[in-house]
Amino acid sequence: MPRVVLASALSRWLPTAAGKATEDVVLEVAGTRLDQVLGGVFLQYPNLRGYVLDERGAVRHHVALFVDGSAIADKRNPNQALGEHSEIYVMQALSGG
């Protein structure tokens, strides 16, 4: 089952019981595509959906998604295939100068 890691910076979107601000939250969510797994995460943490995805289902610019160590190729269509043991990291994207 794919493993999803929600970076500690996302803790403000999760219930207090999910973890402390200094800890990542790790979940195992069933699915064979990224959008399916994200849907499973949002079932557990509905407040997180609007932070990660826009109204069209695209990944927002301020969010970075990595699958098996590589940034996803298309933020507009996060439906890439996943392996049984894929690792998905969801974190805030950093910008600035």
N, C-alpha and C positions, 0 to 999 in steps of 0.2 A: 504494500500500500504506500502511495507517495507520502512523503514527510514534508510538512509545511512549517517554516520557521517565521514567526512574526517578530520582527526586530523590536527591541525594548522601547524605541521611540513611538511605537504604535500603541503602547499600553493605555494611553488616554482614551482610546476608542474601545477599550475592552472593559468588561466588568472588573471591579477591584479584585475579585477572587481569581481572575485569570493570571495574575502575576504582578510583580512589583515593577516599578519604572526602570529598574536596573537589570531586569531579566528578560530574555527572549521567551516567547511562548512557542512551544513545539506541539504540533498536532499531527496525527495520521488521519488522512482523509481519502476515502475511496474515489477513484476516477481514473480514466485513461487519457483525458485531455485536461489542459490547464484550466479552461473555463469551468469544467465539471468540478474540479478540485476546489477552485475558488468559490464556486457556488456552495459547496459543502462547508467551507470556512464561514461564509456569510450566513448560513443557517445557524451556526453556533454563535456568531458575533455579528448580528444584523447592522449595528452601528458602523462597522468597518466598511461595508459596501460602498457608501457614498464617498468615503475618503480614498478608496483604492480605484474605483471605477467611476467614469462619468455617466451621464444619462443615456449614452449610446452603447455602453458596455466596454468602452476603451479604457485602458489603464491611464490614469491621470499623469501629467508631466512630473508632478512632485513625488511620484512613487516609482521605485525601481523594483523590478521583478527579475529574479535569476532562477533558471532551471538548470540543475546539475552544473553550477558554476559559471554559466554564460547568461548574459542579459537576453531577455526575450527579443526576438527579431521584429515582431510587429505588435506594438502597443495597441493598435486599433482593433486587432483580432486576436485576443489571447486564447487561442484554441489549439495550440500545438500539442502534439502527442506526447504522452509521458510514459516512462517505463514504470514497472511495478515498484522499483526502489528509487524513483526520482526524488530529488530534494529541491524544494521551491523555497526561495527566500524572498520575503516581502519586507521592504524597508523604505524609508524616506530617501528620496534622491537629494543629493547635495549640489548646490550651485552657488555661484557668487565669485568673488574675485578679490 
